[in-house]
């Protein structure tokens, strides 16, 4: 006859083995689905993403149900639910695990649902969509934490009061971080820039790559990534060069004073109109800037769409080359600065030189220079 202790050990080992297999299967399925979702050669629509998120949630929930049934814990869970888990410690712990695991599975699904309902709205930016998802995620985890804490204590109100005082202390210690977070919400609603915009914030200039609750990340034109706290971003002047989808480029050129500046401006205007990278509307303009030291300075203004650093430099180079060729063909001179250096002999210096020429030599006779 088999002893009960041996039977119990064998059952425990089988339960542990099945538990490991179920957990491994759930993790493998989640990994496979996420990897298939991230494949760049497949074009996933929003509805497909939503179905995949629901599948991930079902896989996780199914694994939890299998484990609960395997360990025969439906009864303790039911008692814990009826009695708020005040008598059955194992049920409280297991119920806490179930609540946290369910919340983790729901966050991804909620993110896909938010993307499905807000993705087609042009009035909601990517930054705002991210903020909504993060706030929803924090709310779900906070609710789950309150449920878990409520399973282990009767006096939840006193605990919340203590947490409130602790929050005040933490807030005073981390006021800079909280200031950055509040500035992030201000940026979310004011929307001075979006992801992909070309901005200049203080001494930093580049393309916005990411906007979070606390920081704004910019990739400079040198390939460096700059992370700016949102409170510093909101406290500095912000120049958005791509706000209207186009950028004005101005190139200065000098024209010799012997030429007609109006004719030179017309030649420059007509030659830049033929460039492919330049917008027809607004039309290119040539304005007088100032009287230079050796030339009349004209400003050639053109506009480009979808501005970027590469497009800006290409357009600027094309304008310089076309204006230079057009002026050379029309005989319009682009002068370079010239200076004439002249010296002036002082009267005292000349008198001294004359005295030196007529001064006697040390031996009493005249110097050789005087005889010459």
C-alpha positions in Angstrom: 0.0 0.0 0.0 1.4 3.4 -1.0 1.9 5.8 1.9 -0.1 9.1 1.8 3.1 11.1 2.2 4.6 9.6 -0.9 1.3 10.3 -2.8 1.3 13.9 -1.6 4.9 14.4 -2.7 4.2 12.9 -6.1 1.2 15.2 -6.5 3.2 18.2 -5.4 5.9 17.5 -7.9 3.4 17.0 -10.7 1.7 20.3 -9.9 5.1 22.1 -9.9 6.0 20.6 -13.2 2.7 21.5 -14.8 2.9 25.0 -13.3 6.4 25.5 -14.9 5.1 24.2 -18.3 2.0 26.5 -18.2 4.0 29.5 -17.3 6.6 28.7 -20.0 3.8 28.2 -22.6 2.1 31.5 -21.7 5.4 33.4 -21.9 6.3 31.7 -25.2 3.0 32.6 -26.8 3.2 36.2 -25.6 6.8 36.4 -27.0 5.7 34.9 -30.3 2.7 37.2 -30.7 4.8 40.3 -29.8 7.6 39.3 -32.2 5.1 38.7 -35.0 3.5 42.1 -34.3 6.9 43.8 -34.6 7.8 42.4 -38.0 8.4 45.3 -40.4 7.5 43.3 -43.5 3.9 42.9 -42.4 1.4 45.7 -42.6 -0.7 45.5 -39.4 -3.8 47.5 -39.3 -5.2 48.9 -36.0 -7.9 46.3 -35.9 -5.4 43.5 -36.2 -3.4 45.1 -33.4 -6.5 45.2 -31.3 -7.2 41.5 -32.0 -3.6 40.6 -31.1 -3.9 42.5 -27.8 -7.1 40.7 -26.9 -5.4 37.4 -27.7 -2.5 38.3 -25.4 -5.0 39.1 -22.6 -6.9 35.8 -23.2 -3.7 33.8 -23.2 -2.6 35.4 -19.9 -6.0 34.9 -18.3 -6.2 31.3 -19.5 -2.9 30.5 -17.9 -4.1 32.0 -14.6 -7.3 30.0 -14.7 -5.4 26.8 -15.4 -3.0 27.4 -12.5 -5.9 28.2 -10.1 -7.7 25.0 -11.1 -4.4 23.0 -10.9 -3.8 24.0 -7.3 -7.5 23.6 -6.4 -7.8 27.1 -5.2 -11.2 28.0 -6.5 -12.7 27.3 -3.1 -10.2 29.5 -1.1 -10.7 32.2 -3.7 -14.4 32.1 -3.3 -14.1 32.2 0.5 -11.6 35.1 0.2 -14.0 37.0 -2.0 -16.9 36.5 0.3 -15.0 37.3 3.5 -12.6 39.8 2.0 -9.8 37.3 2.6 -9.5 38.0 6.3 -9.3 34.4 7.3 -7.5 32.6 4.5 -4.0 33.9 3.9 -3.3 31.7 0.9 -6.5 32.9 -0.8 -5.6 36.5 -0.2 -2.1 36.0 -1.7 -3.4 34.2 -4.7 -6.2 36.7 -5.3 -3.6 39.5 -5.2 -1.5 37.7 -7.8 -4.6 37.2 -10.0 -5.5 40.9 -9.7 -2.0 42.1 -10.5 -1.6 39.7 -13.4 -5.0 40.7 -14.8 -4.2 44.3 -14.6 -0.9 43.7 -16.4 -2.7 41.9 -19.2 -5.3 44.6 -19.5 -2.8 47.5 -19.9 -1.7 46.4 -23.3 -5.3 45.8 -24.4 -6.4 49.2 -23.1 -3.5 50.9 -25.0 -4.6 49.3 -28.3 -8.2 50.3 -27.6 -7.1 53.9 -27.0 -5.1 53.8 -30.2 -8.1 52.4 -32.1 -10.4 55.2 -31.0 -8.0 58.1 -31.1 -5.8 57.1 -34.1 -8.2 58.5 -36.7 -8.7 61.8 -34.9 -6.4 64.5 -36.3 -7.2 66.7 -33.3 -5.4 64.3 -31.0 -1.6 64.3 -31.3 0.8 61.4 -30.7 1.9 63.1 -27.5 -1.7 63.4 -26.2 -2.4 59.8 -27.1 0.7 58.7 -25.2 -0.4 60.8 -22.2 -3.9 59.3 -22.2 -2.5 55.8 -22.3 0.0 56.5 -19.5 -2.7 58.0 -17.3 -5.0 55.1 -17.9 -2.2 52.7 -17.1 -1.4 54.4 -13.9 -5.1 54.5 -12.9 -5.4 50.7 -13.5 -2.3 49.9 -11.4 -3.5 52.3 -8.7 -6.9 50.6 -8.6 -5.3 47.2 -8.5 -2.9 48.2 -5.7 -5.9 49.5 -3.6 -7.7 46.2 -4.1 -4.6 44.3 -3.1 -4.0 46.4 0.0 -7.7 46.2 0.9 -7.4 42.4 1.0 -4.8 42.6 3.8 -6.2 45.3 6.0 -9.6 46.4 7.4 -8.7 50.1 8.0 -8.1 51.2 4.4 -9.0 54.9 5.3 -6.2 55.3 7.8 -3.8 53.7 5.3 -4.9 56.2 2.6 -4.4 59.1 5.0 -0.9 57.9 5.8 -0.2 57.5 2.1 -1.4 61.1 1.6 1.1 62.5 4.1 3.8 60.4 2.6 2.8 61.8 -0.8 3.2 65.3 0.5 6.7 64.6 1.8 7.7 62.9 -1.4 6.3 65.8 -3.4 8.3 68.4 -1.4 11.4 66.3 -1.9 10.8 65.8 -5.6 9.3 69.2 -6.5 11.6 69.5 -9.6 10.3 66.2 -11.0 6.7 67.2 -10.2 7.4 70.6 -11.9 8.6 68.8 -15.0 5.5 66.6 -15.0 3.1 69.5 -14.7 5.0 71.3 -17.5 4.5 68.1 -19.5 0.8 68.4 -19.2 1.0 72.1 -20.1 2.9 71.2 -23.3 0.3 68.5 -24.0 -2.5 71.0 -24.1 -0.7 74.0 -25.6 0.9 71.8 -28.3 3.8 74.2 -29.3 5.4 71.3 -31.3 4.8 67.7 -32.3 6.9 64.7 -32.8 8.9 65.2 -36.0 8.9 69.0 -35.8 12.1 71.0 -36.3 12.4 73.2 -33.2 14.9 75.5 -31.5 14.7 75.5 -27.7 17.3 77.6 -26.0 20.7 76.4 -27.2 19.3 73.1 -28.6 18.1 72.7 -32.1 16.9 69.6 -33.9 14.0 67.2 -34.6 11.7 66.2 -31.8 11.8 62.4 -31.4 9.9 61.8 -28.2 7.7 63.7 -25.8 7.1 62.1 -22.4 5.4 63.4 -19.2 8.8 64.5 -17.8 11.2 65.1 -20.7 11.3 66.2 -24.4 14.0 64.4 -26.5 15.6 66.1 -29.5 17.9 64.7 -32.1 20.3 67.4 -33.3 21.6 67.8 -36.8 25.0 66.5 -35.6 23.3 63.1 -34.7 23.3 63.7 -30.9 20.3 63.2 -28.7 19.4 65.9 -26.2 17.0 65.2 -23.4 15.4 68.4 -21.9 13.2 68.5 -18.8 9.8 69.8 -19.6 10.0 72.6 -17.0 13.1 73.9 -18.9 11.3 73.6 -22.2 8.3 75.5 -21.1 10.4 78.2 -19.5 12.4 79.1 -22.7 11.4 80.6 -26.0 10.4 77.9 -28.5 11.0 78.4 -32.2 9.0 75.9 -34.3 10.4 76.0 -37.8 7.9 73.5 -39.3 4.7 74.7 -37.7 3.1 75.6 -41.0 4.8 72.9 -43.0 7.2 75.2 -44.8 10.4 77.1 -44.0 11.8 80.4 -45.3 15.4 80.5 -46.4 17.3 83.7 -46.9 20.6 84.0 -48.8 22.5 87.3 -48.8 24.4 88.4 -51.9 26.4 91.6 -52.5 26.1 93.6 -55.8 28.7 96.1 -56.9 27.8 99.8 -56.5 28.3 100.3 -60.3 25.3 98.0 -61.1 21.6 98.7 -60.8 20.3 96.9 -57.7 16.8 96.7 -59.0 18.0 94.8 -62.1 20.2 92.6 -60.0 17.2 91.7 -57.8 15.1 90.9 -60.8 17.8 88.6 -62.2 18.1 86.7 -58.9 14.3 86.4 -58.5 13.9 84.9 -62.0 16.7 82.4 -61.6 15.5 81.0 -58.2 12.0 80.6 -59.6 13.3 77.8 -61.8 14.7 75.7 -59.0 12.8 72.4 -58.3 13.3 72.5 -54.5 11.7 75.9 -54.2 7.9 76.5 -53.6 6.0 78.6 -56.1 3.7 79.9 -53.4 4.9 81.9 -51.6 6.8 83.3 -54.5 10.6 84.0 -54.1 11.4 87.5 -53.0 14.5 89.7 -53.3 14.8 92.6 -50.9 17.4 95.2 -50.2 19.1 94.6 -46.9 21.8 97.3 -46.3 24.7 99.3 -47.8 27.8 97.2 -47.3 31.4 98.3 -47.3 31.9 97.4 -50.9 28.5 96.4 -52.1 24.7 96.7 -51.8 23.5 93.6 -49.9 20.4 91.9 -51.3 18.4 89.2 -49.5 17.1 86.3 -51.6 14.2 84.7 -49.8 12.7 81.4 -50.9 10.4 78.8 -49.2 10.6 75.0 -49.0 8.0 72.4 -47.9 8.5 69.5 -45.5 11.5 71.3 -44.0 14.5 69.3 -42.7 18.2 70.1 -42.2 19.1 68.2 -45.4 16.5 69.9 -47.5 17.4 73.3 -46.1 21.1 73.0 -47.0 20.3 71.6 -50.4 18.0 74.5 -51.2 20.5 77.1 -49.8 23.3 75.6 -52.0 21.0 75.6 -55.1 20.1 79.2 -54.5 23.8 80.3 -54.2 24.9 78.3 -57.3 22.0 79.6 -59.4 22.4 83.3 -58.4 26.2 83.1 -58.9 25.8 81.6 -62.4 23.1 84.1 -63.4 25.1 87.1 -62.2 28.2 85.8 -64.1 26.1 85.5 -67.3 24.7 89.0 -66.9 28.0 90.5 -66.1 26.9 91.6 -62.6 29.9 91.7 -60.3 29.7 90.3 -56.8 32.6 92.2 -55.1 34.7 91.0 -52.3 35.8 93.3 -49.5 38.9 95.4 -50.4 41.1 97.6 -48.2 43.8 100.1 -49.0 46.4 100.5 -46.3 48.2 103.9 -46.3 50.8 105.2 -43.9 51.2 108.8 -42.8 54.5 110.2 -41.7 54.3 112.4 -38.6 56.0 115.9 -38.7 58.1 115.1 -35.7 59.4 112.0 -37.3 60.5 113.8 -40.5 62.3 116.5 -38.5 64.2 113.9 -36.6 65.2 112.2 -39.8 66.5 115.5 -41.2 68.5 116.1 -38.2 70.1 112.7 -38.4 71.1 113.3 -42.0 72.8 116.6 -41.2 74.4 115.6 -37.9 78.2 115.5 -37.9 80.1 112.2 -37.7 81.9 111.2 -34.5 85.3 112.3 -36.0 84.1 115.8 -36.7 83.3 115.3 -40.4 79.9 114.9 -42.1 78.2 111.5 -42.3 78.2 109.4 -45.5 74.5 109.9 -45.8 74.9 113.7 -45.8 77.5 113.5 -48.6 75.4 111.2 -50.7 
